[in-house]
Amino acid sequence: MTFLDAYLSGAFICRFSFEMPYWLDVSIRELLHLAGQQEPLDPGDIETMGLLALFLACCLAVAIVLGASLRVLRGKLRKRHV
């Protein structure tokens, strides 16, 4: 369920024009350079990695919402049974 929610939110965001922020482009290039990538990267590869980062951010957002919802629900259920 969580994976599906993250996928749907990522697919919704990807329907809009995606202009990668400069800081994300620089971050991806630096991380790949630190990982040992020496040759220049194709802009399409950078964009794909940016979309992967967007998907991971959507997964994290869904996990935070589900965790907060679970915490609230547990609190309400404890009050009901006490």
C-alpha positions as CSV (number, residue, x, y, z in Angstrom):
1,M,0.0,0.0,0.0
2,T,2.8,2.4,0.9
3,F,4.7,1.7,-2.3
4,L,1.5,2.2,-4.3
5,D,0.8,5.6,-2.6
6,A,4.4,6.8,-3.2
7,Y,4.2,5.6,-6.9
8,L,0.9,7.4,-7.5
9,S,2.1,10.6,-5.9
10,G,5.4,10.4,-7.9
11,A,3.4,9.7,-11.1
12,F,1.2,12.7,-10.4
13,I,4.1,15.0,-9.9
14,C,5.9,13.7,-13.0
15,R,3.0,14.8,-15.2
16,F,4.0,18.4,-14.7
17,S,7.1,19.9,-16.4
18,F,10.1,18.8,-14.5
19,E,12.9,21.3,-14.4
20,M,15.5,20.0,-12.1
21,P,16.8,22.5,-9.5
22,Y,20.4,23.5,-9.9
23,W,21.3,22.2,-6.4
24,L,19.9,18.7,-7.2
25,D,21.9,18.6,-10.4
26,V,25.1,19.6,-8.6
27,S,24.4,17.2,-5.7
28,I,23.9,14.2,-8.1
29,R,27.1,15.0,-10.0
30,E,29.0,15.4,-6.7
31,L,27.7,12.1,-5.3
32,L,28.6,10.3,-8.5
33,H,32.0,11.9,-8.6
34,L,32.6,10.7,-5.0
35,A,31.4,7.2,-6.0
36,G,34.1,7.1,-8.7
37,Q,32.4,8.2,-11.8
38,Q,35.1,10.0,-13.8
39,E,33.6,10.5,-17.3
40,P,31.0,13.3,-18.0
41,L,27.4,12.2,-17.5
42,D,24.6,12.3,-20.0
43,P,22.0,14.8,-19.0
44,G,19.3,12.1,-19.5
45,D,21.0,10.0,-16.8
46,I,21.1,13.0,-14.4
47,E,17.3,13.6,-15.1
48,T,16.6,9.9,-14.4
49,M,18.5,10.1,-11.1
50,G,16.6,13.3,-10.3
51,L,13.3,11.5,-10.8
52,L,14.5,8.6,-8.7
53,A,15.3,11.1,-5.9
54,L,11.8,12.5,-6.4
55,F,10.3,9.1,-6.0
56,L,12.3,8.4,-2.8
57,A,11.1,11.8,-1.4
58,C,7.5,10.7,-2.2
59,C,8.1,7.4,-0.4
60,L,9.5,9.3,2.6
61,A,6.5,11.7,2.7
62,V,4.0,8.8,2.6
63,A,5.9,7.0,5.3
64,I,5.8,10.0,7.5
65,V,2.1,10.5,7.0
66,L,1.4,6.9,7.7
67,G,3.5,6.9,10.8
68,A,1.8,10.0,12.1
69,S,-1.6,8.5,11.3
70,L,-0.7,5.3,13.1
71,R,0.4,7.2,16.2
72,V,-2.8,9.2,16.3
73,L,-4.9,6.1,15.8
74,R,-3.1,4.2,18.5
75,G,-3.7,7.1,21.0
76,K,-7.4,7.2,20.2
77,L,-7.7,3.5,20.6
78,R,-6.0,3.5,23.9
79,K,-8.3,6.2,25.2
80,R,-11.3,4.2,24.1
81,H,-10.2,1.0,25.9
82,V,-9.2,2.6,29.1
